[in-house]
């Protein structure tokens, strides 16, 4: 059974930004905090995941709002 990579961008934190996590090969990893879609792309690139579609139709699960939401209460 092949393992699927799951990328999650979590809701905006009260401290600002959104935590980005990935689950792959049975391991969960916290990639860091993103403040823009560009930050998400950079965190993913550093994790070896290049050219990931950042849209809501892509492979990322956007919790608490899509890629346009970067402020609490928006």
C-alpha positions as CSV (number, residue, x, y, z in Angstrom):
1,X,0.0,0.0,0.0
2,X,1.7,3.3,-1.1
3,X,2.0,6.0,1.5
4,X,0.3,9.3,0.5
5,X,1.9,12.6,1.4
6,X,-0.5,14.9,3.2
7,X,0.3,18.6,3.4
8,X,-1.7,20.8,5.9
9,X,-1.7,24.5,6.3
10,X,-3.3,25.1,9.6
11,X,-5.6,28.0,10.7
12,X,-4.1,31.4,11.4
13,X,-2.5,31.5,14.9
14,X,-3.4,34.2,17.3
15,X,0.4,35.0,17.2
16,X,0.2,35.3,13.4
17,X,1.0,33.1,10.5
18,X,-0.1,29.6,9.7
19,X,1.7,26.3,10.8
20,X,2.6,24.0,7.9
21,X,2.8,20.3,8.5
22,X,3.4,17.3,6.3
23,X,2.8,13.6,6.8
24,X,4.8,11.3,4.6
25,X,6.2,7.8,5.0
26,X,4.5,7.4,8.3
27,X,6.2,10.5,9.8
28,X,4.7,13.8,10.8
29,X,6.8,16.9,10.4
30,X,6.3,20.5,11.4
31,X,7.8,22.5,8.5
32,X,7.4,25.9,10.2
33,X,5.2,28.9,10.1
34,X,4.1,30.7,6.9
35,X,2.9,34.2,6.5
36,X,2.2,34.2,2.8
37,X,1.7,31.6,0.1
38,X,5.3,32.2,-1.0
39,X,6.4,31.1,2.5
40,X,4.4,27.9,2.1
41,X,6.1,27.2,-1.2
42,X,9.5,27.9,0.3
43,X,8.9,25.6,3.3
44,X,7.7,22.8,1.0
45,X,10.8,23.3,-1.3
46,X,13.1,22.9,1.7
47,X,11.2,19.7,2.5
48,X,11.9,18.4,-1.0
49,X,8.4,19.0,-2.3
50,X,8.8,21.3,-5.3
51,X,6.1,22.7,-7.7
52,X,3.2,21.9,-5.3
53,X,-0.1,23.5,-6.5
54,X,-1.0,26.0,-3.7
55,X,-4.6,26.5,-4.9
56,X,-7.5,25.1,-2.9
57,X,-7.9,22.6,-5.7
58,X,-4.4,21.3,-5.2
59,X,-3.0,18.6,-2.8
60,X,-2.8,20.9,0.2
61,X,-5.5,20.8,2.9
62,X,-6.2,24.4,3.9
63,X,-7.7,24.6,7.4
64,X,-9.4,27.8,8.5
65,X,-9.5,29.3,5.1
66,X,-7.8,29.0,1.7
67,X,-4.5,30.5,0.5
68,X,-6.0,34.0,0.6
69,X,-6.4,34.0,4.4
70,X,-3.4,35.2,6.4
71,X,-5.0,37.3,9.2
72,X,-7.1,36.1,12.2
73,X,-10.7,36.9,11.7
74,X,-10.6,37.2,7.9
